[in-house]
Amino acid sequence: MQAQKPGLVAYFVLELSGNRVVSMNPDGSDWKIVVTDCHHPDGIVFDAELGHIYWTNMGANPKENSGSIERADIDGQNRKTIIPEAGTFTPKQLHLDKENGKLYWSDREGMRVMRSNLDGSQIETLVDTSNGDPRPGRDAVKWCVGITVDGEGGKFYWTQKGLDNAGVGRICRANIEFPKGENATKPVRYRSTFRSLTGANRFGTRSSEPGPLLDRSGKSAERQRGKSRIN
């Protein structure tokens, strides 16, 4: 992840095998360890205004309910757990909605998309893909991985991976706010925008705007912005 603020241009990199977050200049110089003992870090975002980094920890074992989300200053100081272990199962990619003071993330084995306030309060499940399956979920088609938010359009988007090279990955979207009569488990809550992907993982995080949707031929398709229903 590239972080930019006045006087700072740096990359923050997650080392999954090293269980740590490191920073470096764009040319790779000034390599520093920022935080350690992260328990399989996976997603990271940067708050330029406050100088914070947020990252997800998948936990020591994805079969256990031990995921968490932490925050620290960009130098690693003032480290704080904002979503404690068992508050989310296997958190993956993370999105910062600074304007509305929210963090969004995908919970892989938890089979859901979640959000909270920046201090970790008001944890919500926005989408539940489990269809009643127990957690940890074993059906990879139901695993939620990537996440991005289109605040202007009132939508959030996420990926569901599926088995490797199986061609069943999907990109889905839903309304940020629940229209009347919807909840996290109702099928109308969300809709696939592109199917039959060979492994759908991460969205790019350089912009808060998602890229264009793709039709089945792979060509760009115009985004439809609905306020009360999913398009």
C-alpha positions as CSV (number, residue, x, y, z in Angstrom):
1,M,0.0,0.0,0.0
2,Q,1.3,3.5,-0.9
3,A,0.8,6.2,1.7
4,Q,0.9,9.8,0.8
5,K,0.6,12.9,3.0
6,P,2.5,16.2,3.1
7,G,6.2,15.4,3.6
8,L,5.6,11.6,3.3
9,V,5.6,9.2,0.4
10,A,6.1,5.6,1.6
11,Y,5.0,2.1,1.0
12,F,3.6,-0.1,3.8
13,V,4.1,-3.8,3.1
14,L,2.6,-6.8,5.0
15,E,4.9,-9.8,5.5
16,L,2.6,-12.7,5.9
17,S,5.3,-15.2,6.7
18,G,7.2,-12.7,9.0
19,N,4.0,-11.6,10.8
20,R,5.0,-8.0,10.5
21,V,4.4,-4.6,8.8
22,V,7.3,-2.9,7.2
23,S,7.7,0.5,5.5
24,M,10.1,1.7,2.7
25,N,10.6,4.5,0.3
26,P,9.2,4.0,-3.3
27,D,12.7,3.1,-4.4
28,G,13.0,0.4,-1.7
29,S,15.4,2.4,0.5
30,D,14.9,3.2,4.2
31,W,13.4,-0.2,4.9
32,K,12.0,-0.3,8.4
33,I,10.0,-2.8,10.6
34,V,7.0,-0.9,11.8
35,V,5.2,-3.6,13.9
36,T,5.7,-7.3,14.7
37,D,3.7,-10.3,16.0
38,C,0.8,-9.6,13.7
39,H,-0.6,-13.2,13.4
40,H,-0.9,-13.5,9.6
41,P,-1.5,-9.9,8.5
42,D,-3.4,-9.6,5.2
43,G,-5.1,-6.2,4.5
44,I,-3.8,-2.7,5.3
45,V,-5.1,0.9,4.8
46,F,-3.6,4.4,5.7
47,D,-5.3,7.4,7.3
48,A,-3.2,10.3,6.0
49,E,-5.0,12.9,8.1
50,L,-4.3,11.2,11.5
51,G,-1.2,9.3,10.5
52,H,-2.6,5.9,11.3
53,I,-2.3,2.5,9.6
54,Y,-5.0,-0.2,10.1
55,W,-4.4,-3.8,9.3
56,T,-6.2,-7.1,9.5
57,N,-4.8,-10.2,11.2
58,M,-6.2,-13.5,9.9
59,G,-5.3,-15.2,13.2
60,A,-2.9,-18.0,14.1
61,N,-5.2,-20.6,12.5
62,P,-7.9,-19.8,9.9
63,K,-9.9,-22.7,11.3
64,E,-10.2,-20.9,14.6
65,N,-12.1,-17.8,15.4
66,S,-9.0,-15.7,16.1
67,G,-9.0,-12.9,13.6
68,S,-8.5,-9.2,14.6
69,I,-7.9,-5.7,13.3
70,E,-5.3,-3.4,14.7
71,R,-4.2,0.3,14.4
72,A,-0.9,2.1,15.0
73,D,0.8,5.3,14.2
74,I,2.9,5.2,11.0
75,D,6.1,4.7,13.2
76,G,4.5,1.8,15.0
77,Q,3.8,3.6,18.2
78,N,0.4,3.7,20.0
79,R,-0.6,0.3,18.7
80,K,-4.1,-0.7,19.6
81,T,-6.4,-3.6,18.9
82,I,-9.7,-2.2,17.7
83,I,-11.5,-5.4,16.7
84,P,-10.4,-8.1,19.2
85,E,-9.8,-11.8,18.5
86,A,-13.1,-13.5,17.7
87,G,-14.7,-10.2,16.7
88,T,-14.2,-11.4,13.1
89,F,-13.2,-14.8,11.9
90,T,-10.6,-14.4,9.1
91,P,-10.4,-10.7,8.1
92,K,-8.9,-10.2,4.7
93,Q,-8.8,-7.0,2.6
94,L,-9.7,-3.7,4.3
95,H,-11.2,-0.4,3.1
96,L,-11.1,2.9,4.9
97,D,-14.2,5.1,4.4
98,K,-12.7,8.2,6.0
99,E,-15.5,10.6,5.2
100,N,-18.0,8.4,7.1
101,G,-15.6,7.2,9.8
102,K,-16.0,3.5,8.8
103,L,-13.8,0.5,8.2
104,Y,-15.0,-2.2,5.8
105,W,-13.5,-5.7,5.5
106,S,-14.2,-9.1,4.1
107,D,-14.2,-12.1,6.5
108,R,-13.1,-15.1,4.5
109,E,-14.0,-18.2,6.6
110,G,-16.6,-16.1,8.3
111,M,-18.4,-15.8,5.0
112,R,-19.4,-12.2,5.4
113,V,-18.7,-8.6,4.8
114,M,-18.4,-6.4,7.9
115,R,-17.8,-2.8,9.0
116,S,-17.2,-0.8,12.2
117,N,-16.4,2.7,13.3
118,L,-12.8,3.6,13.2
119,D,-12.4,2.9,16.9
120,G,-13.8,-0.6,16.5
121,S,-17.3,0.2,17.9
122,Q,-20.6,-0.6,16.2
123,I,-19.5,-3.8,14.5
124,E,-22.0,-4.8,11.7
125,T,-22.4,-7.7,9.4
126,L,-23.5,-6.2,6.0
127,V,-23.5,-9.4,4.0
128,D,-23.7,-13.0,5.2
129,T,-23.0,-15.6,2.4
130,S,-23.1,-18.6,4.6
131,N,-26.7,-19.7,3.9
132,G,-26.7,-21.2,7.4
133,D,-23.3,-23.0,7.1
134,P,-21.3,-23.2,10.3
135,R,-18.1,-21.1,10.7
136,P,-15.4,-21.7,9.7
137,G,-16.9,-22.1,6.2
138,R,-15.5,-24.8,4.1
139,D,-17.1,-23.8,0.8
140,A,-14.6,-21.5,-0.9
141,V,-17.3,-20.1,-3.2
142,K,-18.8,-18.4,-0.1
143,W,-15.5,-16.9,1.0
144,C,-15.4,-13.1,0.9
145,V,-11.9,-11.7,0.2
146,G,-11.6,-8.3,-1.6
147,I,-13.5,-5.1,-0.7
148,T,-13.9,-1.6,-1.9
149,V,-16.5,1.2,-1.4
150,D,-18.1,3.7,-3.7
151,G,-19.5,6.2,-1.3
152,E,-20.8,8.5,-4.0
153,G,-22.7,5.7,-5.6
154,G,-23.9,4.3,-2.4
155,K,-22.4,0.8,-3.0
156,F,-19.8,-1.5,-1.7
157,Y,-18.1,-4.2,-3.8
158,W,-16.5,-7.5,-2.7
159,T,-15.0,-10.6,-4.3
160,Q,-15.9,-14.3,-3.6
161,K,-13.0,-16.4,-4.5
162,G,-14.0,-20.1,-5.1
163,L,-11.5,-22.9,-5.5
164,D,-8.2,-22.1,-7.4
165,N,-8.6,-22.1,-11.2
166,A,-12.2,-23.3,-10.9
167,G,-13.7,-20.4,-12.8
168,V,-16.4,-19.7,-10.2
169,G,-15.1,-16.5,-8.6
170,R,-17.5,-13.6,-8.4
171,I,-17.5,-9.8,-7.9
172,C,-20.6,-8.7,-6.0
173,R,-22.1,-5.4,-4.8
174,A,-24.7,-4.2,-2.4
175,N,-26.2,-0.9,-1.1
176,I,-24.3,0.7,1.7
177,E,-27.5,1.3,3.5
178,F,-30.2,-1.4,4.0
179,P,-33.3,-0.7,1.9
180,K,-36.5,-1.4,3.7
181,G,-37.2,-5.2,4.2
182,E,-33.6,-6.2,3.6
183,N,-31.0,-7.7,5.9
184,A,-27.5,-9.3,5.7
185,T,-28.8,-12.8,4.8
186,K,-31.5,-12.0,2.2
187,P,-30.5,-12.8,-1.4
188,V,-31.9,-9.4,-2.5
189,R,-29.2,-7.8,-0.3
190,Y,-26.5,-8.3,-2.8
191,R,-26.0,-9.2,-6.5
192,S,-23.2,-10.6,-8.6
193,T,-21.9,-8.1,-11.2
194,F,-19.4,-10.5,-12.8
195,R,-19.2,-14.3,-12.6
196,S,-17.0,-17.2,-13.8
197,L,-13.8,-15.6,-12.7
198,T,-10.7,-17.7,-12.2
199,G,-10.0,-16.7,-8.6
200,A,-11.4,-13.4,-7.5
201,N,-9.2,-11.9,-4.8
202,R,-8.3,-8.3,-4.3
203,F,-9.4,-4.9,-5.6
204,G,-6.9,-2.2,-6.2
205,T,-6.8,0.3,-3.3
206,R,-5.2,3.4,-4.9
207,S,-8.6,5.0,-5.3
208,S,-11.8,4.9,-3.3
209,E,-13.6,4.6,-6.7
210,P,-13.9,1.0,-8.0
211,G,-13.0,0.3,-11.6
212,P,-15.7,-0.2,-14.2
213,L,-17.8,-3.3,-14.1
214,L,-17.1,-5.9,-16.8
215,D,-19.6,-7.6,-18.9
216,R,-19.3,-11.2,-19.9
217,S,-17.1,-10.4,-22.9
218,G,-14.6,-8.6,-20.6
219,K,-15.5,-5.1,-21.9
220,S,-16.3,-2.2,-19.7
221,A,-19.9,-1.8,-18.7
222,E,-21.5,1.4,-17.4
223,R,-22.1,1.5,-13.7
224,Q,-25.7,1.8,-12.7
225,R,-26.3,3.7,-9.5
226,G,-29.4,2.8,-7.6
227,K,-30.4,4.2,-4.3
228,S,-33.2,2.0,-3.1
229,R,-32.5,-1.3,-5.0
230,I,-29.5,-3.1,-6.2
231,N,-29.1,-2.8,-9.9
